[in-house]
Amino acid sequence: MALFAARDYDTATIEDICERADVAKATFFLHFPNKAALLTEFNERLTHDLEQRLLSVEGGSENKLRFLVGAMLLDWEKNAEIMRKMVGDFLNQPSLPAAATKANEGILDLIANIIRDGQQSGEFSSLVAPHLVAAALVASWGAFVSAWIADRDDIPQSAGEDVLGIMLNGLKT
């Protein structure tokens, strides 16, 4: 992210990335098919960081979901210009369905675990499968990101929190 901020995502080459990471170009391609695949690595690191930060969130599953949405929005805003370009590049790759599934595995599991905990504690209804709720949240965030990349101004910054509010009203017992 620092390289992309310093050089711009579009002008940073794979050679630049390899030099910054002190790895050979062949090593890069062992792990990533292209520059856009770095989004998966970014998501995995973000998910790990969120898991650690969630340990200090007090309250029930609703508080954890609200924290998660807010933290993801802040992380997006912190890297907005880079993320717009990286996600745009990511969305244009031919193997998008498989790449998107891999990129979102960690965050889907994290959200599903929060939902499952809320269901086990009685905070949330158990009528909906936790991974379905997670998929719906991630899919809606994907739609917002796509709209923000296209510079649509009819999607408010609060969209993630708004969708979570809609979902929570349907989840609460």
Beta strands, then each sheet from edge to edge (+ up, - down):
end
